[in-house]
Amino acid sequence: MKRPMSQLTTLAITALLLFGSPGPGPMTIVATSATFGVYKTLSLYAGMLTGLAISMVASALGLAALLSAWPGVKLTLQIVGGLYVLYLAYRIATTPLDTNAAEGARLTMRDGIFLNVLNPKSYAVLLVVYSQFLLPISPATMAYVATMGVCLAVAGCTNIFWMCVGGAIRPLVQRPLFSRLLRLAFALLMIGAVFWAFIQS
């Protein structure tokens, strides 16, 4: 039997691999921080963590198992979530180059919440986490709360990393042609991540 500290480490590493790998969320946060700066990306960052927290609670209450048992419901969520990511990709790709004009296209906290709540991958990942890596704490409610806390902390740190990546390449975005190409590249990566998720499911 694994020791609690060993299980905590295993959970943290698993969460890092599952929540920190490049996907629609990280690509969105990189593109936003590269375009508007880290400070103006904080609302999107907060929304993504809020959306993940909502997904965690919903999964703990049985939504993840429901999606696994009802493929039709999962497919519907995949389609809606995929379309929303495509909409965000379009907004990123078509953001005006002028900073003042682009302000209205900046992704907000609401966008971050929807990005994770409508992402069926989040529920599939959480089903794995809860079934395989739930921390050995009693009562069960505390085990879920502690496991959610670790996953949220890891997701928060990885999102900060992706924001800093965006902030680091922000000077390159000041060049009009490069800026347009970079935003288009991020949009295509987001679209690619959506199609990859459909293929994997």
N, C-alpha and C positions, 0 to 999 in steps of 0.2 A: 504493500500500500504506500502511495506517495505521501511524503510529508506535506503539511499545509503550505510551507514556503516554496517547496518544489512545485506544487500545483499552481501557486500564485505566479511563479516565474513562467510556467508553461502557458498559463492563461494570457499573461502579458505578451509573450512572444507570438502566440496564436493571434491575439487581437492586433498586434503590429502588422502581421502578414495579411490579415483579412481586411482591416480597415485602412491600412497605410499604403496598400498597393495602388498604382495608378488606375484610375477609373473616371467615370463622369464627374464625381465629386471633387477629387483632387485636381483634375484638369480645369474644372470651373473655377476653383479657388485660385489656381495659378494664373489663369487668364485674367481674372478680376483684379488681383493684386498687381499684375504686370501693367494693366491698363490704368487703374485708379490709385494704386499705392496700397500699402499694407493697412494704413489707418482706415481708409474708406472700405476695406474689405472685412472689417471686424463684424459688421452687421450680418453679412453673409455667413461668416464663420460661426457666429452665435446661432444663426438659424439652422445651420447644418447640424450643430451639436444638439439643438432643441429637437430637430426632426429625428435624429438618431435616438435620443432619449425616449421620444414618443414611440418609436419603433420597438425599442427594447421593452417598454412596459406592455405594449400590445402583444409582442411575441411571448412574453412571460405569462400573459393572460390567455394564451392559446391561439393567437392569430397565425403564428408561424406553422403550427401543426395543422390548422385549418387550410392554409394555402398548400401545404404538402399533400393533404388528403383530397382537396378539391382542385384539380388541375385547371378547370375552367375559370375559377376565381383568380388563380395565380396568373393565368394567361391574360385575363382582363387587366389586372394590375400591371403586368409587364407592358402591355400595349399603352396604357395610360401613362405609366412612368416613362416609357421610351419616348412617347410623343412629347412629354414635358421636357425631357433632356434635349430632344431635337429643337424644341422651341428656344431653350436657353442657348444652345449652340448657334442658332440663327441670330439671336440677340448679340452674342459675342462677336460673331463674324461681321455683323453689319453695324457695329458700334462706330459712330462718327469719329474721325481722327482728331477733331477739335475737342479739347478737354471740356470746355463749357457745354458744348452741344452734346457731348457723350454722357454727361451727368445723368440725364433722364434714362439712359439705357443701363445704368449700373444695377447689378443684381443686389437684391435686398435680403433682409432676414426672412421674409415670406418665401422668397425663392429657395433659400437654403432649407427651410422646413419642408417644403413640398418635394425638394430634391431627394431627401432621405425617406420621407413618409411614403412616397410613391415608388420607391425603389424595391422591387421584390427580392433583389439580391440581399438587401439588409436582413429581411426576414429569414431567408434561407441560411445566411451566415449565423444569425442569432440562434436558430434552431440547432445548428451544430454546436455552437458555444454552450448553450444551456444543457444539451444532452451529453456532451463529452467533457466539458471543462468547467462545469459549475463548481464553485469553491465549496469545500466540505465544511460548511458552517450550519449550526442549528440555532433557531428553527429555519425551515426552508425559505421563508420570506427573506430572512437576512442573507441567506446564500445568494438569492437572486439580486438583492440590492447591492451586495458587495461585488458580485460579478459584473453587474451593470456599471458600477463605479469604476472598476478597473478598465473596462472597455471604453467608457467615456473619457477617462483620463488619457488612455493611449491614443484614441481618436483625436482628442484635443491637441495633443503634442504633435501628431503627424500632420494635422491640418495647419498648425503653426509652421511646421517645416515647409509645407507646400506654399504657404503665404510668403515665406521668406524667399523661396525660389522665385516666385513671381516678382517680389520686390527687387531681387538681385538683377533680374533681366529687364526691369522697368526702363533703365536708361536706353536700352536698345529700341524700346517701343516708341521713343520720341522721334525716331526717323520714320516719316510717313509710309514709305514703301515697305520697310521692314515690319512696321507696326501692322499693316494690313495683312501681310503674309503670315505673321506670327498669330494673329487672331484667327485667321482662316485655318491655320495648322491646328490650333487648339480646338476649334469647332469640329474639324475632321476627326481629331482624336476622340472627342466626346461621342461623335456619331459611330466611330469604330467600336468604342466601348459598349455602346448600346447593342450593336449587331453581335458583338462577341458574347454578350450576356444572353441573347436569344439563342445563339448556337450552343452555348454551354448548358442551357436549361433543358 
